[in-house]
Structure formats: structure tokens, C-alpha cells
């Protein structure tokens, strides 16, 4: 299982950061603005935040791979190396457009969007695009008694979310792909909003990031002075993964899968019974 997890992270969702300091950004050009009712927003709080700060088009539409990579690079200090480019390319599977997508299209179930989110309902339950405070309460209330989240609390939240979600959505999709994406998302909020070396992030920063989809600049946040790259980010994903002591695939699909287009075609990688490898 662990070897498969490492392979999937390496193949699909590793991310990193460039070494540009916060001071090089003209933040006056990237002040937070609430989206208009006509603006497109999706299930990813990170991309929504980039649009709210004008690193992505504020209307959330006509996003090409190049635009997405530049925005993530500039706003979050993330290097657009090969594996990050893979994620951006997967985003194009959610649309019939040839070279661009809108943020709301990323809600297509089975590409990047998944069940047991940290802040969204499952598609089978209802709204899988907008922030849900009840869902977020699991992360929001985690690691009691201190003012930070860390890799241990992140792993506990992932396990708890699966338990909670299975009670209201017994058919939730929970393959090794979803397991891996959830771990990467947790490492993302700890590193981009917190510290990639320690895996610690202030609670108030994380709460603002998820609930308001805003960079907590006024509260003292700044981009990491340590470049977040494949090595230190992978250390975080590995630490979180190692802390998850109980996990098994469940749901109507137990093999890694991906939806290839909005019309619904799905590609499934078969897993040999009795092994962890596809």
C-alpha cells in the first residue's frame, strides 16, 4: 500500500514552490475581492483564493494550463514542475473546451474532485462546489488545546472525515487515488498557509483560507521563505500518510479511476485481488 501511495503521489499530485520572496509581489494589485454572482468558483479553495486575489482571472473562467501554473507560481510560490503540470492538464478533462476551463467545471466528479472533502459536500449529497461549515468543522475543531494544526492532526482529520462521510454516503468513492489526493491537499494547506519544514500551520490562517477563500495577509501571513519543492513537500505527504493507521478502499469503485470527459467516460485501473498494486 505504501509503495502504491508513493507512486501515485509521484505520478499525479506532487507540488512545490519557487524561491521568490513575498516582497517581490505587488500585493496592491492582488487585494482580496469577493466574487461576483456571475463569477465562476469551484470545489478547490486554493484556486478560488487565487481568483479572489487576482492571480487567476477574477471571473474564474478561460483558465489555460499556462495561466494556472503562473498563478500558482506567483500567488502560492509553487514551482510548476512536471507533476504540477500533470494536475493542470487533468483540469482540462473537466471541460469540452480545447485549452481552457472554468473553476466550476472542476467540480466534475472523478477527476480532481472527490468524496470526503475537508470543506465540501459529496456530489451524491448535494452541493460539492461551495464551502460547507458543517463539513469543515472536523478540521476546524481538530487539534484542541493549541492554536495550530500539524501533520498528526491532519491525518486524524482525514480518518475522521471518512468515518463521518460513510455514515451519510455509504456509497462514497474511496480508492487509493482519493486517499492520495486527500493527503496531498492536507500537505498543501499545511505548507502553503503554514510551514513546509515543520508541517505546522496557524489555525486562524487556515480557517480564513477555507471559509473566506482569502490569504490572511492582514493577520500576518506571508509566503514561505523556504522554497517548497518536491522533496520537502513529499516529506509532508509521507509523514501524513504514515500517521494514517487504518485505511482500506471502499465504495462502488475500489480501483483507481478517473473521469475522462464531462460526458461521463471513466477509465479504471484494475487491481489484482490480494495485492496493493494495480
N, C-alpha and C positions, 0 to 999 in steps of 0.2 A: 504493500500500500504506500509506504513512504517513497519508494523509488518511483512509483507512478505519479505521486503528487509532485515530486521534484521535476519529473519530466514534463508534466502538464504546465507547471509554472514556467519552466524554461521555454516551452513551445508557444504559450499563448499570452501570458499576462504579467510578465515581469516589467517593472517600471523603474525609472531613475530620474536624477535631477542634474542640471548643469551647474557650473560653479559661479554663476553670476550673482552678485550680492544684491540685497534688496534695494540698496541705494541707487542702482542703475535704472530702476523703474520709475517712470514719471507717474506717480500714483495720482496726481491731479487729473490725469487723463483716464484713470481707472477707478473712479469713485463708484461705490455701490449704487445701483438704481434698481428699484423693484420692477419686475417685468410688467409690461402692459398686458391686458387681457388677450390681445392678438398675438403676443409673442409665444414662441414655441419653447416649452421646457419638458424635460424628460425624467426618467427614474434615477439619474445619476446626480447626486448633489454636487459633486466636483465640477462636472461640466456646466450645470446650471449656475454655479458660482462664477465660473469663468465668463459666462454670458452676462451675468448681473454686473460684473466688473468691466465689461467691455473688452476682454481678451478674446472672446469669441464674439461673433455678431450678436448684438443685443437682442435681435429678434429671434435668435436661436435657429436660424434657417440657412440654407445654402452653405453648409459646412463641408469643405473638402478635407481630404486627408492632410494636405499641407497646412490648411488653416487650423485644424485640430491640433496637429503636432506643434505648430508655432505657438498656439495659445497655451497649451500645457507646458511648453518650454518656458514661455515668458511669465505666465501667471503663477505656476507652481514650481518653477525651476526644475522641470523634469526633462531629462535627455530623451530625444526622440530616436533612441537606438532601435535595432531591428525588431525586438519583441514589442516595443511600444507601437511601432508601425503596424504590427500584426493586429493589435487591438483596434486601431483606427480603421484598418481595412475591414475588419469584421463589422464595424458600424455600417458599412455600405451594404451589407446583406439585409439590413432592415428596410431598405427602400428600393423602389423600382428606378430611381434616378441613376444615371450612369456614373456620376462622380461626386455627388454631394448628398447629405442627409440633413434632416431637421431633428432637433433634440427629442421631440415627442416620438419620433419613429423608433428610437432606441428602446421603447417600451415593448417592441415585438418580443413575445415570449420565446426564449430558447436561443437567442443569440448572446447578447451580453446580459440582458435582464434575466432574473431568476427568482425562484421562490425563497422564502425565509430571509427576506431582506432585513437590513438593520433599520430601515426607515420607511418602507413602503409595504402596502398590502400585496398579497399574491394576486395574480391576474384572476384566478378562479374565485377569489373572494370579492373582488371589486376593483378599486382604483389602484393601479400599480404604478402610477406616474407621480402623484403628489405626496408630499410629506405627511406621515401619519404619526401623531404624537403617541398614540397608544402602542403602536409597534416600536417606536423609538424608545419608549420607557424602559425596555430591557437594557439597552446600552446606557441610557440616561441615568438610571439608578444603580448601575454597576459600580464595583469597587468602593463600597460605602466606607465612610470614615476618613477618606483622603480627598484631595482636590485634583486628582489626576487619574487617567486611565493608562494601562500598560499592557504588555503582551499577555500577561496572565489573565487580567480581566477581559481582554479581547477574546481569548479562547473560551472563557466561561460564557460570555455573551453569545458566541456562535453556537455553542452546545445548547444553551437555554432557548435561543430562538428556534432551533429545530424542534425541541420538545413542545414549545408553545404552538408553533405553526402546525405541527402534526395533529394537534387537538382540534383545530378548526379547519384544516385542509388535509385530510387523511391521504389524499392523492398528490401531495406535493412532490415535485420532481427534485430528487436529491441524489444525483450521481457524483462521481469523482470530479466532474467538471464544475458543478455548482459548489462543491466543497472547496475546490481550489480557488474559484473566483471569490468566494466569501472571505477566505484567508487573505487574499491579495487586497481586497477592499479594506479589511481591518488594518493591514500593514500600511495601506495608503493613508488612512486618516491619522494614524499614529506618527507617520514620518512627515507628511506634508504640513499638518497642523501642529505637530509636536516635534519630537527629536528622533531622527533616524538612527542615531547611535544607541540611545538608551531605550527607545521604544516607549517613551513616556510622553503624554500629551495632556495639557491642562483641560480639565472638564469644561470650564466655561468657554474655552475656544471651540471645543468640539461641539458643544451644544449650539453655539451660534452658527457654526458651519453647517450643521444638519438642518436646524429649524428655520434659519433665516437665509441660508444659502448665500452667506456673506463671509468674506475674510475678516477676521476680528482685528483689523488694524487699529481701531480706536482703543481696543482693550490691551494692546501691546504686542500683538502677533507680528512676527516678521519671518521672511523666508529663511530657510536653513542656511547657515554659513558653511555647513559641511555639504558638499555635493552628494546628493542621493543618487547612487548608481546601482548597477546590477548586483554588485557584491553586498553592499550594506542593506539594500532592500531585501535581497534574498535571505540575509541573516534574520531579518524580522519575520518573513513568511515562514522560515524554518522553525523559529522559536515558537511562533503561534501554533503551527501545525503540530509540533512535538507536545505542546501543552493540551491538545485535544485528545483525551484518553479513550473516548468511545465515539466511534462513528462507523456507520455501515450504509451502503446505498439503499434507497427505498423509493417507493412510488411506482407508477405505471411504467416508467423507463428507468432502468438501473445501469445502463451503459452510457458512456459519454456521447452526447448528441449535440447537434447544432441545427437551427433552422436556417435554410439556405436562401430564403426569399420571403417577402411578405405573403405570398400566396399559400405558403404552408409546407413546402417540401422540407423534409427532415433527413439529415444524414446521421446514422447511428453507427458507432464503432462497437462491434461485438466484443464481449468479454468472455473468455473461456471459463466455464464453471469450475470453481475451486481454486481460482488464481486471482491475483490482483491486476494482472496485466491484460490489456485488450488483445 
